């Protein structure tokens, strides 16, 4: 499995929850924290940087790759959602879902 599929999976879950209005940013953030903590306690988790993991992607066992990358990307999205919660009032005309899409777009153009 490619790391982009893991990113897409996490991002799609966040987008779906934001667009449906079922959960607030705070609740989504709590869910991300909880799931990343669960994954980081697994024996398959490795405490490495994203760069190191991607550099050695094919050499790392698939369960370790998935678990570790899931935690790395969840923590990244956690920081993004915290930023959204702090700066949401700067964009009064935009919904949470659109702001999240803008964050993803910003990453693509980097």
Rosetta blueprint (number, residue, H / E / L):
1 X L
2 X L
3 X H
4 X H
5 X H
6 X H
7 X H
8 X H
9 X H
10 X H
11 X H
12 X H
13 X H
14 X H
15 X H
16 X H
17 X H
18 X H
19 X H
20 X H
21 X L
22 X L
23 X L
24 X L
25 X H
26 X H
27 X H
28 X H
29 X H
30 X H
31 X H
32 X H
33 X H
34 X H
35 X H
36 X H
37 X H
38 X H
39 X H
40 X H
41 X L
42 X L
43 X L
44 X L
45 X L
46 X L
47 X L
48 X L
49 X L
50 X H
51 X H
52 X H
53 X H
54 X H
55 X H
56 X L
57 X H
58 X H
59 X H
60 X L
61 X L
62 X H
63 X H
64 X H
65 X H
66 X H
67 X H
68 X H
69 X H
70 X H
71 X H
72 X H
73 X H
74 X H
75 X H
76 X H
77 X H
78 X H
79 X H
80 X H
81 X H
82 X H
83 X H
84 X H
85 X H
86 X H
87 X H
88 X H
89 X H
90 X H
91 X L
92 X L
93 X L
94 X L
95 X L
96 X H
97 X H
98 X H
99 X H
100 X H
101 X H
102 X H
103 X H
104 X H
105 X H
106 X H
107 X H
108 X H
109 X H
110 X L
